[in-house]
């Protein structure tokens, strides 16, 4: 009885913490998982991967976590910063997203028109440079 009560208390504290940080800004599942693990260590809770996974699953079912939506927004934001699909793919992998979500987001948001707009913005920004340097700049940006 005592162990069950302790886990329910831990769950309530972790859910409250997750709701608090999600109220400020959205997080990917992987980021939230890391934050919950760090918080549970800080509070000296028993390490429970299954508890954290159930919390994340419940939050996703409730609509508080949506990796696909966040990935789409992230791709749009990176295209506006003139990054290409290769760099965006790498950054999304670092954020812990699955290859399916990355592929869907890039296919949906990084269409040919959006890529052309991003390359044109970069070309106008560096138009005074030598064409070879411009190509190098595009390559560095992931095009």
C-alpha positions as CSV (number, residue, x, y, z in Angstrom):
1,X,0.0,0.0,0.0
2,X,2.8,2.4,0.9
3,X,4.7,1.8,-2.4
4,X,1.5,2.3,-4.5
5,X,0.8,5.5,-2.6
6,X,4.3,6.7,-3.2
7,X,4.2,6.1,-7.0
8,X,0.8,7.9,-7.3
9,X,2.3,10.8,-5.4
10,X,5.3,10.8,-7.7
11,X,3.1,10.6,-10.8
12,X,1.0,13.5,-9.6
13,X,4.2,15.6,-9.0
14,X,5.6,14.7,-12.4
15,X,2.3,15.4,-14.2
16,X,2.1,18.8,-12.5
17,X,5.7,19.6,-13.5
18,X,5.0,18.5,-17.1
19,X,1.9,20.6,-17.3
20,X,3.8,23.5,-15.9
21,X,6.6,23.4,-18.5
22,X,4.2,22.6,-21.3
23,X,2.1,25.7,-20.4
24,X,5.1,27.9,-21.2
25,X,6.2,26.3,-24.6
26,X,5.7,23.1,-26.5
27,X,8.2,20.3,-26.3
28,X,9.0,17.3,-28.4
29,X,8.4,13.9,-26.6
30,X,12.1,13.3,-26.3
31,X,12.8,16.7,-24.8
32,X,9.9,16.2,-22.3
33,X,11.2,12.7,-21.4
34,X,14.6,14.1,-20.6
35,X,13.2,16.9,-18.5
36,X,11.0,14.5,-16.5
37,X,14.0,12.2,-15.9
38,X,16.1,15.1,-14.7
39,X,13.3,16.4,-12.5
40,X,12.7,13.0,-10.9
41,X,16.4,12.7,-10.2
42,X,16.3,16.1,-8.6
43,X,13.4,15.1,-6.4
44,X,15.2,11.8,-5.5
45,X,12.3,9.7,-6.9
46,X,12.9,6.0,-7.7
47,X,13.9,5.7,-11.3
48,X,10.8,4.6,-13.2
49,X,11.0,4.6,-17.0
50,X,7.5,3.0,-17.2
51,X,6.0,5.8,-15.1
52,X,7.5,8.5,-17.3
53,X,6.5,6.7,-20.4
54,X,2.9,6.4,-19.3
55,X,2.8,10.1,-18.4
56,X,4.1,11.0,-21.9
57,X,1.6,8.6,-23.5
58,X,-1.3,10.1,-21.5
59,X,-0.2,13.7,-22.5
60,X,0.0,12.7,-26.1
61,X,-3.4,11.1,-26.1
62,X,-4.8,14.3,-24.4
63,X,-3.3,16.4,-27.2
64,X,-0.6,18.2,-25.2
65,X,2.2,16.5,-27.2
66,X,2.2,16.5,-31.0
67,X,5.6,15.8,-32.5
68,X,4.3,16.0,-36.1
69,X,2.9,19.5,-35.6
70,X,6.0,20.7,-33.9
71,X,8.2,19.2,-36.5
72,X,6.3,21.0,-39.3
73,X,6.6,24.3,-37.5
74,X,10.3,23.7,-36.9
75,X,10.9,23.0,-40.6
76,X,9.1,26.2,-41.6
77,X,11.1,28.2,-39.1
78,X,14.4,26.7,-40.3
79,X,13.5,27.4,-44.0
80,X,12.8,31.0,-43.1
81,X,16.4,31.1,-41.6
82,X,17.6,29.8,-45.0
83,X,18.6,26.3,-43.9
84,X,18.4,23.5,-46.4
85,X,16.7,20.1,-46.0
86,X,20.0,18.3,-45.1
87,X,20.7,20.5,-42.1
88,X,17.0,20.5,-41.0
89,X,17.0,16.7,-41.1
90,X,20.1,16.5,-39.0
91,X,18.7,19.0,-36.4
92,X,15.4,17.1,-36.2
93,X,17.4,13.8,-35.5
94,X,19.2,15.6,-32.7
95,X,15.8,16.5,-31.2
96,X,15.0,12.8,-31.0
97,X,12.4,12.5,-33.8
98,X,11.7,9.4,-35.7
99,X,12.6,9.1,-39.4
100,X,9.0,8.8,-40.4
101,X,8.1,12.2,-38.7
102,X,11.1,13.8,-40.2
103,X,10.3,12.5,-43.7
104,X,6.7,13.6,-43.5
105,X,7.5,17.1,-42.2
106,X,10.2,17.7,-44.9
107,X,7.8,16.4,-47.6
108,X,5.0,18.6,-46.4
109,X,6.8,21.8,-45.6
110,X,10.1,21.8,-47.6
111,X,8.4,21.6,-51.0
112,X,10.1,22.9,-54.1
113,X,8.7,26.4,-53.8
114,X,9.8,26.9,-50.2
115,X,13.3,25.7,-51.0
116,X,13.5,28.1,-54.0
117,X,12.4,31.0,-51.8
118,X,15.0,30.1,-49.2
119,X,17.8,29.8,-51.8
120,X,16.7,33.1,-53.3
121,X,16.8,34.9,-50.0
122,X,20.3,33.5,-49.4
123,X,21.4,34.5,-52.9
124,X,20.2,38.1,-52.4
125,X,21.9,38.2,-49.0
126,X,25.3,37.2,-50.5
127,X,24.9,38.4,-54.1
128,X,28.1,40.4,-54.1
129,X,30.1,37.3,-53.5
130,X,31.8,35.1,-56.1
131,X,29.5,32.4,-57.4
132,X,31.8,29.7,-56.1
133,X,31.5,31.2,-52.6
134,X,27.8,31.4,-53.0
135,X,27.6,27.7,-53.9
136,X,29.8,26.9,-50.9
137,X,27.5,29.0,-48.6
138,X,24.4,27.1,-50.0
139,X,26.2,23.8,-49.4
140,X,27.1,24.8,-45.8
141,X,23.4,25.7,-45.2
142,X,22.3,22.2,-46.2
143,X,21.2,22.6,-49.8
